[in-house]
Amino acid sequence: MPGVDGMEVVKYVKENSPNSICIILTGYGTIKNAVEAIKIGAFDYLTKPVKLEEIRITIQRALEHRNLKRENINLRNQLKKKYKFENIIGDSEKMQRLFETMEKVAKTNSTILILGESGTGKELVAKAIHYNSDRNEGPFIPVNCAAIPGELLESELFGHEKGAFTNAISTRIGRFELANGGTLFLDEIGDMDPNLQSKL
């Protein structure tokens, strides 16, 4: 194209219309250019000559990807609405103070300790804080520390590499890593083995 190349077009489109899907079709394809195209936001990178069926399949995959993204955004918005602070029932003075505290801590990137008897809604409070925080695009990962035996809990939280111990037949990503960019909710942390508490 005179004066501009496909990479520049993709950059421009992604900056001005981030939800648009870009597919590059080129007669001068290289692996380096393909990698660069994907990095700047192209959905796929096809080299000529290309069969019509290949183009159809690529477009079909791109549309499925777009629909999944839209569905994901829609589900996240529903969760945000469901876990708004005002959806938690309670009008006592203590509850009003709790709502104020929740609003304050949701704006921070701090570790938060939520105390309360079993069944009082600690996880509901944790979800409300998560979905009203800057981390709401990330995952909310709950772990019931009382439900997982102590010898498995460490591996569950921190993960392990293949062969790290006798039954480690594959690499396992820990909940801490899964929650990166989001929130890790450790329920019943007081029931956790003291040695593991110190590792935390």
Secondary structure, 3 states (H helix, E strand, C coil): CCCCCHHHHHHHHHHHCCCCCCEEEECCCCHHHHHHHHHCCCCEEEECCCCHHHHHHHHHHHHHHHHHHHHHHHHHHHHHHHCCHHHCCCCCHHHHHHHHHHHHHHCCCCCCCCCCCCCCCHHHHHHHHHHCCCCCCCCEEEEECCCCCHHHHHHHHHEECCCCCCCCCCCEECHHHHCCCCEEEEECHHHCCHHHHHHC
